[in-house]
Amino acid sequence: MSEKQHITTVDFAGIYKEIAEVIGIEATIALHDNFQGQQITLPKKLFTKDYILRQVRQDGNQDIKSVAFQYGYTERRLRQIIKEKDNIKIT
């Protein structure tokens, strides 16, 4: 649509203005097109536990404390996740 070319971030209502400033106009329109009318809650944790564990194993030269901090976990919680994963028996 040619009318989308004339849209600026100030043309968006409410939270959409802030979203457009962060992710861009086209992405905001796509977000609206796909999720309009739905209420979205964004969890604090972005990555899966499996991804975090892969990072711990790949970054063997980093200590767990720095990996935990990088991904928003406490060192204690990250050690719990590692222990839980190691206790899972594959049959």
C-alpha positions in Angstrom: 0.0 0.0 0.0 1.4 3.4 -0.9 -0.3 5.1 2.1 2.0 3.1 4.5 5.0 5.0 3.0 3.7 8.2 4.6 3.3 6.8 8.1 5.6 8.0 10.8 5.8 6.9 14.4 3.7 9.8 15.7 0.8 8.5 13.6 0.4 5.4 15.8 -2.0 5.3 18.8 -0.9 4.6 22.3 1.6 1.8 22.8 1.9 1.3 19.1 3.9 4.6 18.9 6.4 3.2 21.4 6.6 -0.1 19.6 7.2 1.6 16.3 10.0 3.6 17.7 11.7 0.3 18.9 11.0 -2.1 16.1 10.1 0.1 13.2 6.9 1.0 11.3 6.6 -2.1 9.1 7.2 -4.5 11.9 4.6 -2.6 14.0 2.1 -3.0 11.3 2.9 -6.7 10.9 2.5 -7.1 14.7 -0.8 -5.4 14.6 -2.0 -7.4 11.5 -1.2 -10.7 13.2 -2.2 -10.0 16.8 -4.8 -7.2 16.8 -7.4 -7.6 19.5 -5.3 -10.0 21.5 -3.7 -9.1 24.8 0.0 -9.9 24.8 2.2 -10.5 27.9 5.9 -10.7 27.3 7.6 -13.0 29.8 10.8 -11.7 31.3 12.8 -14.7 30.1 13.4 -14.6 26.3 15.3 -17.8 25.8 14.4 -21.5 26.6 16.2 -23.3 29.3 17.7 -25.6 26.7 19.3 -22.6 24.9 20.7 -21.3 28.2 22.2 -24.7 28.9 23.8 -24.8 25.5 25.3 -21.4 26.2 26.7 -22.7 29.5 28.3 -25.7 27.8 29.6 -23.7 24.8 31.0 -20.9 26.9 33.1 -23.2 29.0 35.7 -20.5 29.5 33.0 -18.3 31.2 31.9 -18.9 34.7 28.3 -19.7 35.4 27.9 -16.5 37.3 28.5 -14.4 34.1 26.3 -16.5 31.9 23.5 -16.3 34.5 23.8 -12.6 34.7 23.8 -12.2 30.9 20.5 -14.1 30.6 18.7 -12.7 33.7 19.1 -15.7 36.0 20.7 -15.9 39.4 23.7 -18.2 39.7 21.8 -20.4 42.1 18.8 -20.8 39.7 21.1 -21.6 36.8 22.8 -24.3 38.8 19.3 -25.7 39.7 18.4 -25.8 36.0 21.6 -27.6 35.1 21.0 -30.1 37.9 17.4 -30.7 36.8 18.5 -31.3 33.2 21.3 -33.7 34.3 18.9 -35.7 36.3 16.6 -36.4 33.4 17.0 -40.0 32.2 16.8 -40.7 28.5 15.2 -44.0 27.8 
